[in-house]
């Protein structure tokens, strides 16, 4: 196989991996699309808010997407799950000093109480959620 053929195949695979639309990012029953306009209302609500800071071009973010969806369904009665597209909501990501993605940040009473950075896996993220629900989280 020539280098140009390999390059073409890799380009096609990358395009397929990154060509999902905003509609494919969970924003329905289990996930809320967070913006500057609605962030305060969700973060101040009685249920804790887990925020997934992500970007369309971020490979690790895409790897974590099904994990977040499963956890959102499992913990729907205890935690609100939301997403912030860092390219669209730069002020939010800047306000909370999100410099790496994916970043998962948990809020209670409008304040961040803990964060996990990176594609950490389902078990680690679930432990993170359980620590927060049990009151043992401490923000960075």
N, C-alpha and C positions, 0 to 999 in steps of 0.2 A: 504494500500500500504506500502510495506516495504521501509526502508531507502535506501536500495541498488537499488530498482526499481526507486524511486524518483531521486536518484543520477544519474542513467543511463539516465533518461529522461532529466534532466537538462544538463547533459554533451552533449547529442545529440542536444538539442536546442542551446547551446552555440557554438558547433562546426558548426552548420548550419549558425548561425549568423556571425561567424568569418571566414568562409571558402571561402569567395569571393576571387577572384584572382585579380591581378593587372589590368587585362583587364576589370574588372567590375568597377574599379574606373574611373570616367569620364576623358578621355584624348583625346577626339575626337574633334569635331567641336566646342563644347562649352567650353572645358577645355584643358589646356596645361599642360603636365607633365614637371615640372621644375626640372632642374639639375644644378649643378655648372657650367656646360658648357654653358647652354643657359640662365641662370638667368639674367645676366647683360643685354643681348639684350632685353629681355622682360620687365625688370624693367625700362630700359631707353627709351622705345618706347613712342610715343606721347600719347597713351591712358593710363590711370591709370591701374595698375595691382593689382588685389585682389589675394592674395596667401592664400590658404587653407593648413596650416601645419597639417598633419594628420598621422595616423599609422593604419596599417591593424588590429591590435588588439584592437583598441580604439572604444568602444561602442558609446560614444557621437559623434565621428567622423562619424560613420555610420548613426547615426540619422540625422546628418546635411547634408549628401550627397545629398538627393533629394532636399533639400532646396537650396543648392548651385547650383545644376543643373538647377532648375527653374530660379533662379536669373541670372545665366549665359546666359540662353536663352533670358531672358527679357532685360538684359543690354548689350547684345553682341556688339551693335554698339557703346557703350560708355566706356566699361571697359573690359579688358582682364582678364579672370579667369584662374588661374593656381593652381596646386597642388604640394606640396612638401611632400614626404614621409620622415618623420623625421628619420626613421630607415635606409633608403638608402642614404639620403643626410644630414648626421650629421653636416657637416661643415656649411651648409646653416642655419640650425636651431640654431646652436651655434652662428653663426655670428649675428643673429638677436635676440638672447637671448630668444628663444622659449623654455620655461620650462614646459608649460602645453598645452595639445591639447584637442580639436581643437583650434587653434589660427588662426584668419583671419586677415591678415595684408595687408594694402593698400599702394602701392608704386606709387610715381609720380617722374619723373625725376631721377629714380634710388635710391631714398631715401624713407624710410618708413615714412608715414605721419599720420597713425593712426592704431589702432589694437583693436580687440575684442577677448576676450578669453572665450571659453566655448560654449556649445550648447545653443545659445541665442534665437533661433526661427527666423522665416522668417521675421516678422514685424520689429524686432529689427535690424536684419542684413540689411534689406532694408533701414531703417532710417540711418544706418551707411554709406551705399553707397551713399545715397542722400546728406548727410552732406559733404562727400568727393567731390562729383560732384559740390556742391555749394560753395566749398572752405572754409568750416568751420571746417575741421578736424585739430587736432593737435596731433602729435605723443606723446604717453604716456608721 
